[in-house]
Amino acid sequence: MHVRLLFLATVIIASAAGFGGVCRPTHAAEGPLDGEAVPPTATLVAVARRAGLRVLEGEHLALATDRPARVGDGVEDLPRLFDEAFAAWCTHFQIDPTQHRDWRAFGCLVVDRERFRTAGLLPDGIPDFQAGFCQRHRFWMADPSNPAYRRHLLFHEGVHAFTIGLCSLETTPWYTEGIAEYLATHRLATAENGTVRFVSTPLPLRADDVEQLGRIEKLRAARAAVAAPGLADIFATPNANHRDLSAYAASWAAVAMLSQHARWKPAFAAAQHGPLDGSFTARLAEMPGWDADRAGQDFDAFTDEIDYGYDFVRSAIDWSPGEPLAVGQRVAVAAGLGWQNSGWALRKDASYSIRSSGRYTIGFLPGDASGSKRRLESESDGISLRWYRRRPLGRLLASQWVEHPADGGRPRFVVLATGPQEDFTAAVDGVVYLKINDAPGELADNEGQLAVEIRPKPE
């Protein structure tokens, strides 16, 4: 049976792309399913109305619910927001929405499951889902108390219905669930007339935009617990593992990197031009320009630094090996970029020193009553006004990429020296990377650079 499951644990899931994939339109959603015809949406709507359920309708969604009407709970807005999400999904997959005006999903927002069973709207063959379940163009979702979670769950199941119905999607779990999480992530914006609007935010800018999303926090926790998966691990994740937040977070992260990282976006787009079936991962590996080892390294770098608003352009890593550092060398470090390859390789266990000078701006001070802002200046020791990841904002950091950390975790950047001057010992044979300490989503408003001297110390 072609279905997509969404099992969520007690942790609430919480965190247009345009990577050029083209879905193959299909009418399979109206066909038989395990010998049972799937009723069209119009028939299901009629059944729901006869059962006394509320039916909220938009162009692309009919939502039946036994949830009592409550002022301000946002349920009345869901069909209209679904239509706006549908347009974003069409843009993502390069589908002309005008050719699919008649496509409609049927959703059930369920409080009392027995009432839906009695009405014939919850067949016996549907698993006892914890949060949501999709069967072609129809889906069911438990009614959560949190409006943001309710919307996310609706869009997640909606993406399943959309991709199954319009793209014949039958891919491996990491893509099936990852793309649903990626395209379901959103925030609400208020229009001039006061109505709320759907805004796609596949990689959310702020935690407040995606209340209780939880994915970024879960990935950080997995890193800290030495339990984070690599890209190859995610590609091999079986469907049964998608029963907790960890698997959803990892699949979302894989889709986010592959669809937004400039190095991998073309191969990912090319793979999506083909059938979205069980061969998807294998076809991705065969795309021109694909390098599994390098893609895995970029993914580890992403999850090592992951945060809201992560800027893939400013955080892209130059992995070139560099030249052996025999004498002192001066390097310019831009305030507006993430880890920067110094161009110089160190010897494991050898001693070095860094010295730096210069001033730069790193964001803005909070605005005064007039709303004006002043740029926040820093030198390489950073500023104590704000800290990021246990270090002062703006502080110079020097690191190396360590493939086999002592704690046994995923490869990552290991900070070896900080501040205006410090002596340190190289952790591995390899390049020294430099950056100023700032969140990867806040690099764009930084200006200026540091002059850093890296010098080998006498034996």
LUMFIGU-247322 format. One record per residue (C-alpha): x, y, z. Coordinates in nm, 2 decimals. Layout:
N
(nunu (X; Y; Z)),
...
This chain:
459
(nunu (0.00; 0.00; 0.00)),
(nunu (0.14; 0.33; -0.11)),
(nunu (0.13; 0.53; 0.22)),
(nunu (0.34; 0.77; 0.41)),
(nunu (0.36; 0.76; 0.78)),
(nunu (0.43; 1.04; 1.02)),
(nunu (0.48; 0.92; 1.38)),
(nunu (0.59; 1.19; 1.62)),
(nunu (0.70; 1.13; 1.98)),
(nunu (0.60; 1.35; 2.26)),
(nunu (0.85; 1.61; 2.14)),
(nunu (0.66; 1.84; 1.90)),
(nunu (0.80; 1.87; 1.55)),
(nunu (0.90; 2.21; 1.51)),
(nunu (1.21; 2.39; 1.20)),
(nunu (1.02; 2.85; -0.27)),
(nunu (1.32; 2.64; -0.29)),
(nunu (1.34; 2.61; -0.66)),
(nunu (1.59; 2.33; -0.71)),
(nunu (1.44; 2.26; -1.04)),
(nunu (1.29; 1.91; -1.01)),
(nunu (1.00; 1.84; -1.24)),
(nunu (0.73; 1.61; -1.12)),
(nunu (0.56; 1.38; -1.36)),
(nunu (0.18; 1.45; -1.34)),
(nunu (-0.03; 1.14; -1.27)),
(nunu (-0.39; 1.05; -1.19)),
(nunu (-0.28; 0.76; -0.98)),
(nunu (-0.44; 0.91; -0.67)),
(nunu (-0.78; 0.82; -0.81)),
(nunu (-0.69; 0.46; -0.88)),
(nunu (-0.72; 0.14; -0.68)),
(nunu (-0.52; 0.09; -0.36)),
(nunu (-0.48; -0.27; -0.24)),
(nunu (-0.79; -0.36; -0.43)),
(nunu (-0.99; -0.08; -0.28)),
(nunu (-1.09; 0.23; -0.48)),
(nunu (-1.00; 0.55; -0.31)),
(nunu (-1.31; 0.77; -0.30)),
(nunu (-1.28; 1.11; -0.47)),
(nunu (-1.27; 1.42; -0.25)),
(nunu (-1.63; 1.52; -0.35)),
(nunu (-1.77; 1.19; -0.23)),
(nunu (-1.57; 1.21; 0.10)),
(nunu (-1.70; 1.57; 0.16)),
(nunu (-2.06; 1.45; 0.11)),
(nunu (-2.00; 1.16; 0.36)),
(nunu (-1.86; 1.41; 0.62)),
(nunu (-2.15; 1.65; 0.59)),
(nunu (-2.40; 1.37; 0.63)),
(nunu (-2.21; 1.27; 0.95)),
(nunu (-2.25; 1.62; 1.09)),
(nunu (-1.88; 1.70; 1.07)),
(nunu (-1.76; 2.05; 1.00)),
(nunu (-1.61; 2.08; 0.65)),
(nunu (-1.38; 2.37; 0.57)),
(nunu (-1.31; 2.41; 0.20)),
(nunu (-1.05; 2.58; -0.02)),
(nunu (-0.95; 2.53; -0.38)),
(nunu (-0.72; 2.24; -0.30)),
(nunu (-0.83; 2.11; 0.04)),
(nunu (-1.15; 2.00; 0.20)),
(nunu (-1.09; 1.96; 0.57)),
(nunu (-1.34; 1.76; 0.78)),
(nunu (-1.32; 1.79; 1.16)),
(nunu (-1.51; 1.72; 1.47)),
(nunu (-1.32; 1.99; 1.66)),
(nunu (-1.57; 2.25; 1.79)),
(nunu (-1.54; 2.60; 1.64)),
(nunu (-1.32; 2.82; 1.86)),
(nunu (-1.25; 3.19; 1.80)),
(nunu (-0.88; 3.26; 1.72)),
(nunu (-0.76; 2.90; 1.69)),
(nunu (-0.67; 2.94; 1.33)),
(nunu (-0.85; 2.63; 1.20)),
(nunu (-1.08; 2.83; 0.97)),
(nunu (-0.77; 2.97; 0.80)),
(nunu (-0.62; 2.63; 0.72)),
(nunu (-0.78; 2.56; 0.37)),
(nunu (-0.67; 2.91; 0.25)),
(nunu (-0.32; 2.86; 0.38)),
(nunu (-0.31; 2.52; 0.22)),
(nunu (-0.39; 2.68; -0.12)),
(nunu (-0.10; 2.92; -0.06)),
(nunu (0.13; 2.63; 0.03)),
(nunu (0.01; 2.44; -0.28)),
(nunu (0.14; 2.73; -0.50)),
(nunu (0.47; 2.72; -0.32)),
(nunu (0.50; 2.34; -0.37)),
(nunu (0.42; 2.39; -0.74)),
(nunu (0.70; 2.64; -0.77)),
(nunu (0.94; 2.41; -0.60)),
(nunu (0.87; 2.12; -0.84)),
(nunu (0.83; 2.35; -1.14)),
(nunu (0.46; 2.25; -1.19)),
(nunu (0.21; 2.48; -1.36)),
(nunu (-0.06; 2.52; -1.09)),
(nunu (-0.32; 2.62; -1.36)),
(nunu (-0.29; 2.27; -1.50)),
(nunu (-0.40; 2.12; -1.17)),
(nunu (-0.68; 2.34; -1.06)),
(nunu (-0.90; 2.03; -1.00)),
(nunu (-0.66; 1.86; -0.77)),
(nunu (-0.80; 1.84; -0.42)),
(nunu (-0.69; 1.67; -0.10)),
(nunu (-0.93; 1.55; 0.17)),
(nunu (-0.80; 1.59; 0.52)),
(nunu (-0.95; 1.48; 0.85)),
(nunu (-0.86; 1.68; 1.17)),
(nunu (-0.96; 1.42; 1.43)),
(nunu (-1.06; 1.46; 1.79)),
(nunu (-1.27; 1.15; 1.83)),
(nunu (-1.15; 0.87; 1.60)),
(nunu (-1.46; 0.66; 1.67)),
(nunu (-1.68; 0.92; 1.52)),
(nunu (-1.48; 0.91; 1.20)),
(nunu (-1.49; 0.53; 1.19)),
(nunu (-1.86; 0.53; 1.24)),
(nunu (-1.90; 0.77; 0.95)),
(nunu (-1.69; 0.55; 0.73)),
(nunu (-1.41; 0.81; 0.70)),
(nunu (-1.15; 0.61; 0.90)),
(nunu (-1.12; 0.27; 0.74)),
(nunu (-1.01; -0.03; 0.95)),
(nunu (-0.70; -0.07; 0.73)),
(nunu (-0.56; 0.27; 0.84)),
(nunu (-0.29; 0.22; 1.11)),
(nunu (-0.34; 0.36; 1.46)),
(nunu (-0.13; 0.67; 1.38)),
(nunu (0.00; 0.89; 1.66)),
(nunu (0.00; 1.22; 1.47)),
(nunu (-0.08; 1.17; 1.10)),
(nunu (-0.12; 0.93; 0.81)),
(nunu (-0.15; 0.99; 0.44)),
(nunu (-0.32; 0.76; 0.18)),
(nunu (-0.28; 0.91; -0.16)),
(nunu (-0.50; 1.23; -0.18)),
(nunu (-0.65; 1.18; 0.16)),
(nunu (-0.50; 1.21; 0.51)),
(nunu (-0.58; 1.20; 0.87)),
(nunu (-0.42; 1.40; 1.16)),
(nunu (-0.48; 1.40; 1.53)),
(nunu (-0.58; 1.74; 1.67)),
(nunu (-0.29; 1.89; 1.87)),
(nunu (-0.33; 2.18; 2.11)),
(nunu (-0.06; 2.39; 1.95)),
(nunu (-0.17; 2.59; 1.64)),
(nunu (0.18; 2.60; 1.49)),
(nunu (0.22; 2.22; 1.52)),
(nunu (-0.13; 2.18; 1.37)),
(nunu (-0.03; 2.38; 1.07)),
(nunu (0.30; 2.20; 1.03)),
(nunu (0.13; 1.86; 1.05)),
(nunu (-0.13; 1.97; 0.80)),
(nunu (0.13; 2.08; 0.55)),
(nunu (0.35; 1.78; 0.61)),
(nunu (0.07; 1.54; 0.53)),
(nunu (-0.04; 1.78; 0.25)),
(nunu (0.31; 1.75; 0.09)),
(nunu (0.27; 1.37; 0.10)),
(nunu (-0.06; 1.39; -0.08)),
(nunu (0.07; 1.64; -0.33)),
(nunu (0.39; 1.45; -0.42)),
(nunu (0.20; 1.11; -0.44)),
(nunu (-0.08; 1.26; -0.65)),
(nunu (0.11; 1.49; -0.88)),
(nunu (0.46; 1.34; -0.88)),
(nunu (0.40; 0.96; -0.84)),
(nunu (0.64; 0.98; -0.54)),
(nunu (0.76; 0.65; -0.41)),
(nunu (1.11; 0.73; -0.29)),
(nunu (1.33; 0.60; -0.01)),
(nunu (1.23; 0.73; 0.34)),
(nunu (1.49; 1.00; 0.38)),
(nunu (1.37; 1.19; 0.08)),
(nunu (1.00; 1.11; 0.13)),
(nunu (1.00; 1.25; 0.48)),
(nunu (1.27; 1.50; 0.43)),
(nunu (1.09; 1.68; 0.14)),
(nunu (0.77; 1.68; 0.34)),
(nunu (0.94; 1.84; 0.64)),
(nunu (1.13; 2.08; 0.41)),
(nunu (0.82; 2.21; 0.23)),
(nunu (0.60; 2.21; 0.54)),
(nunu (0.83; 2.45; 0.73)),
(nunu (0.68; 2.79; 0.72)),
(nunu (0.59; 3.10; 0.91)),
(nunu (0.29; 3.33; 0.91)),
(nunu (0.30; 3.69; 0.79)),
(nunu (0.02; 3.94; 0.84)),
(nunu (-0.10; 4.12; 0.53)),
(nunu (-0.21; 4.48; 0.52)),
(nunu (-0.58; 4.37; 0.55)),
(nunu (-0.50; 4.18; 0.86)),
(nunu (-0.52; 3.83; 0.72)),
(nunu (-0.24; 3.58; 0.79)),
(nunu (-0.04; 3.45; 0.49)),
(nunu (0.17; 3.13; 0.44)),
(nunu (0.54; 3.20; 0.39)),
(nunu (0.77; 2.91; 0.30)),
(nunu (1.08; 2.90; 0.52)),
(nunu (1.24; 2.56; 0.45)),
(nunu (1.54; 2.67; 0.67)),
(nunu (1.37; 2.89; 0.93)),
(nunu (1.53; 3.23; 1.01)),
(nunu (1.42; 3.26; 1.37)),
(nunu (1.30; 3.02; 1.64)),
(nunu (1.00; 3.24; 1.69)),
(nunu (0.89; 3.19; 1.33)),
(nunu (0.85; 2.81; 1.38)),
(nunu (0.72; 2.77; 1.74)),
(nunu (0.81; 2.44; 1.89)),
(nunu (0.97; 2.31; 1.57)),
(nunu (1.25; 2.13; 1.74)),
(nunu (1.46; 2.00; 1.45)),
(nunu (1.76; 2.23; 1.49)),
(nunu (1.77; 2.18; 1.86)),
(nunu (1.75; 1.80; 1.81)),
(nunu (2.04; 1.81; 1.57)),
(nunu (2.25; 2.01; 1.81)),
(nunu (2.16; 1.77; 2.09)),
(nunu (2.26; 1.48; 1.87)),
(nunu (2.60; 1.64; 1.80)),
(nunu (2.66; 1.70; 2.17)),
(nunu (2.56; 1.34; 2.25)),
(nunu (2.80; 1.20; 1.99)),
(nunu (2.49; 1.05; 1.82)),
(nunu (2.45; 1.27; 1.50)),
(nunu (2.42; 1.07; 1.17)),
(nunu (2.63; 1.13; 0.86)),
(nunu (2.48; 1.18; 0.52)),
(nunu (2.54; 0.82; 0.42)),
(nunu (2.36; 0.71; 0.74)),
(nunu (2.06; 0.92; 0.65)),
(nunu (2.04; 0.78; 0.30)),
(nunu (2.02; 0.43; 0.45)),
(nunu (1.76; 0.51; 0.72)),
(nunu (1.48; 0.25; 0.71)),
(nunu (1.12; 0.36; 0.71)),
(nunu (1.06; 0.21; 1.05)),
(nunu (1.31; 0.46; 1.20)),
(nunu (1.09; 0.76; 1.11)),
(nunu (0.90; 0.73; 1.44)),
(nunu (1.08; 1.00; 1.64)),
(nunu (1.20; 1.35; 1.59)),
(nunu (1.57; 1.25; 1.54)),
(nunu (1.50; 1.08; 1.20)),
(nunu (1.28; 1.36; 1.08)),
(nunu (1.53; 1.62; 1.18)),
(nunu (1.81; 1.44; 1.00)),
(nunu (1.61; 1.38; 0.68)),
(nunu (1.51; 1.75; 0.68)),
(nunu (1.87; 1.86; 0.72)),
(nunu (1.98; 1.64; 0.43)),
(nunu (1.72; 1.78; 0.20)),
(nunu (1.80; 2.14; 0.32)),
(nunu (2.17; 2.10; 0.25)),
(nunu (2.13; 1.93; -0.09)),
(nunu (1.87; 2.18; -0.21)),
(nunu (2.05; 2.50; -0.09)),
(nunu (2.42; 2.43; -0.10)),
(nunu (2.56; 2.57; -0.43)),
(nunu (2.80; 2.27; -0.47)),
(nunu (2.52; 2.00; -0.45)),
(nunu (2.21; 2.18; -0.57)),
(nunu (2.27; 2.10; -0.94)),
(nunu (2.31; 1.73; -0.88)),
(nunu (2.01; 1.72; -0.65)),
(nunu (1.80; 1.91; -0.91)),
(nunu (1.91; 1.67; -1.19)),
(nunu (1.81; 1.37; -0.97)),
(nunu (1.46; 1.52; -0.93)),
(nunu (1.42; 1.55; -1.30)),
(nunu (1.40; 1.17; -1.31)),
(nunu (1.14; 0.94; -1.15)),
(nunu (1.08; 1.00; -0.78)),
(nunu (1.10; 0.63; -0.70)),
(nunu (1.32; 0.39; -0.52)),
(nunu (1.61; 0.46; -0.74)),
(nunu (1.63; 0.82; -0.64)),
(nunu (1.94; 0.79; -0.40)),
(nunu (2.13; 0.57; -0.65)),
(nunu (2.06; 0.81; -0.93)),
(nunu (2.18; 1.11; -0.72)),
(nunu (2.51; 0.92; -0.67)),
(nunu (2.55; 0.89; -1.04)),
(nunu (2.49; 1.26; -1.12)),
(nunu (2.78; 1.46; -1.28)),
(nunu (2.97; 1.65; -1.01)),
(nunu (2.85; 1.43; -0.73)),
(nunu (3.12; 1.34; -0.47)),
(nunu (2.98; 1.13; -0.19)),
(nunu (3.28; 1.19; 0.04)),
(nunu (3.28; 1.57; -0.01)),
(nunu (2.90; 1.59; 0.02)),
(nunu (2.93; 1.40; 0.35)),
(nunu (3.20; 1.65; 0.46)),
(nunu (2.98; 1.95; 0.38)),
(nunu (2.69; 1.79; 0.56)),
(nunu (2.90; 1.74; 0.87)),
(nunu (3.01; 2.10; 0.85)),
(nunu (2.65; 2.21; 0.83)),
(nunu (2.53; 2.00; 1.13)),
(nunu (2.84; 2.11; 1.32)),
(nunu (2.74; 2.48; 1.29)),
(nunu (2.36; 2.44; 1.24)),
(nunu (2.15; 2.73; 1.36)),
(nunu (1.85; 2.94; 1.25)),
(nunu (1.90; 3.12; 0.93)),
(nunu (2.21; 2.92; 0.84)),
(nunu (2.36; 3.10; 0.54)),
(nunu (2.50; 2.83; 0.30)),
(nunu (2.67; 3.09; 0.08)),
(nunu (2.86; 3.27; 0.35)),
(nunu (2.93; 2.94; 0.53)),
(nunu (3.06; 2.74; 0.24)),
(nunu (3.39; 2.57; 0.31)),
(nunu (3.70; 2.57; 0.09)),
(nunu (3.84; 2.22; 0.15)),
(nunu (4.16; 2.27; -0.05)),
(nunu (4.47; 2.13; 0.14)),
(nunu (4.68; 2.44; 0.16)),
(nunu (5.06; 2.48; 0.16)),
(nunu (5.29; 2.38; 0.45)),
(nunu (5.35; 2.66; 0.69)),
(nunu (5.72; 2.70; 0.73)),
(nunu (5.74; 3.07; 0.82)),
(nunu (5.50; 3.33; 0.96)),
(nunu (5.22; 3.42; 0.72)),
(nunu (4.96; 3.70; 0.73)),
(nunu (4.60; 3.61; 0.64)),
(nunu (4.29; 3.84; 0.60)),
(nunu (3.98; 3.71; 0.78)),
(nunu (3.65; 3.86; 0.66)),
(nunu (3.39; 3.94; 0.93)),
(nunu (3.10; 3.83; 0.71)),
(nunu (3.20; 3.47; 0.64)),
(nunu (3.21; 3.15; 0.82)),
(nunu (3.51; 2.92; 0.85)),
(nunu (3.78; 3.05; 0.61)),
(nunu (4.06; 2.84; 0.47)),
(nunu (4.38; 3.02; 0.56)),
(nunu (4.57; 2.85; 0.28)),
(nunu (4.83; 2.71; 0.52)),
(nunu (4.86; 2.36; 0.65)),
(nunu (5.00; 2.27; 1.00)),
(nunu (5.18; 1.96; 1.12)),
(nunu (5.02; 1.75; 1.39)),
(nunu (5.16; 1.81; 1.74)),
(nunu (5.37; 2.11; 1.62)),
(nunu (5.34; 2.44; 1.81)),
(nunu (5.21; 2.76; 1.65)),
(nunu (5.10; 3.11; 1.75)),
(nunu (4.84; 3.35; 1.62)),
(nunu (4.84; 3.73; 1.64)),
(nunu (4.58; 3.96; 1.51)),
(nunu (4.48; 4.32; 1.46)),
(nunu (4.20; 4.53; 1.32)),
(nunu (3.84; 4.64; 1.39)),
(nunu (3.52; 4.54; 1.22)),
(nunu (3.15; 4.57; 1.27)),
(nunu (2.94; 4.28; 1.38)),
(nunu (2.57; 4.36; 1.35)),
(nunu (2.39; 4.64; 1.53)),
(nunu (2.32; 4.76; 1.88)),
(nunu (1.95; 4.76; 1.97)),
(nunu (1.77; 5.06; 1.83)),
(nunu (1.67; 5.36; 2.04)),
(nunu (1.33; 5.50; 2.08)),
(nunu (1.34; 5.64; 1.73)),
(nunu (1.42; 5.30; 1.59)),
(nunu (1.77; 5.40; 1.47)),
(nunu (2.05; 5.15; 1.50)),
(nunu (2.42; 5.19; 1.55)),
(nunu (2.67; 4.94; 1.42)),
(nunu (2.84; 4.73; 1.68)),
(nunu (3.22; 4.74; 1.66)),
(nunu (3.46; 4.47; 1.77)),
(nunu (3.82; 4.36; 1.78)),
(nunu (3.96; 4.01; 1.78)),
(nunu (3.90; 3.96; 2.16)),
(nunu (3.52; 4.00; 2.10)),
(nunu (3.26; 4.18; 2.30)),
(nunu (3.10; 4.07; 2.63)),
(nunu (2.77; 4.24; 2.54)),
(nunu (2.66; 3.92; 2.38)),
(nunu (2.80; 3.56; 2.37)),
(nunu (2.75; 3.30; 2.11)),
(nunu (2.82; 2.93; 2.18)),
(nunu (3.00; 3.01; 2.51)),
(nunu (3.24; 3.27; 2.36)),
(nunu (3.22; 3.64; 2.32)),
(nunu (3.06; 3.76; 2.00)),
(nunu (3.32; 3.87; 1.74)),
(nunu (3.61; 3.68; 1.90)),
(nunu (3.87; 3.54; 1.66)),
(nunu (3.86; 3.16; 1.64)),
(nunu (4.12; 2.93; 1.49)),
(nunu (4.04; 2.57; 1.42)),
(nunu (4.12; 2.25; 1.22)),
(nunu (3.89; 2.00; 1.07)),
(nunu (3.93; 1.68; 1.27)),
(nunu (3.80; 1.36; 1.10)),
(nunu (3.82; 1.14; 1.41)),
(nunu (3.76; 1.35; 1.72)),
(nunu (3.87; 1.21; 2.05)),
(nunu (3.51; 1.16; 2.17)),
(nunu (3.43; 0.94; 1.87)),
(nunu (3.17; 1.18; 1.72)),
(nunu (3.12; 1.30; 1.37)),
(nunu (3.40; 1.50; 1.20)),
(nunu (3.40; 1.86; 1.30)),
(nunu (3.59; 2.19; 1.35)),
(nunu (3.79; 2.18; 1.67)),
(nunu (3.88; 2.52; 1.80)),
(nunu (4.25; 2.54; 1.90)),
(nunu (4.30; 2.91; 1.97)),
(nunu (4.09; 3.22; 2.02)),
(nunu (4.14; 3.59; 2.07)),
(nunu (4.40; 3.84; 1.97)),
(nunu (4.70; 3.62; 2.05)),
(nunu (4.75; 3.27; 2.16)),
(nunu (4.99; 2.97; 2.13)),
(nunu (4.84; 2.63; 2.03)),
(nunu (4.93; 2.28; 1.91)),
(nunu (4.80; 2.15; 1.58)),
(nunu (4.55; 1.87; 1.63)),
(nunu (4.61; 1.71; 1.29)),
(nunu (4.81; 1.75; 0.97)),
(nunu (4.59; 1.99; 0.78)),
(nunu (4.47; 2.35; 0.71)),
(nunu (4.41; 2.60; 0.99)),
(nunu (4.07; 2.77; 0.95)),
(nunu (3.98; 3.11; 1.08)),
(nunu (3.66; 3.31; 1.15)),
(nunu (3.51; 3.56; 1.39)),
(nunu (3.25; 3.41; 1.63)),
(nunu (2.90; 3.48; 1.51)),
(nunu (2.58; 3.29; 1.43)),
(nunu (2.58; 3.15; 1.08)),
(nunu (2.25; 3.32; 1.01)),
(nunu (2.38; 3.67; 1.11)),
(nunu (2.69; 3.70; 0.90)),
(nunu (2.53; 3.92; 0.63)),
(nunu (2.53; 4.24; 0.84)),
(nunu (2.90; 4.21; 0.94)),
(nunu (3.16; 4.43; 0.77)),
(nunu (3.54; 4.46; 0.77)),
(nunu (3.82; 4.22; 0.83)),
(nunu (4.10; 4.12; 1.06)),
(nunu (4.47; 4.08; 0.98)),
(nunu (4.59; 3.75; 1.13)),
(nunu (4.95; 3.63; 1.15)),
(nunu (5.01; 3.25; 1.19)),
(nunu (5.36; 3.16; 1.29)),
(nunu (5.53; 2.83; 1.37)),
(nunu (5.71; 2.83; 1.71)),
(nunu (6.07; 2.71; 1.74)),
(nunu (6.11; 2.34; 1.81)),
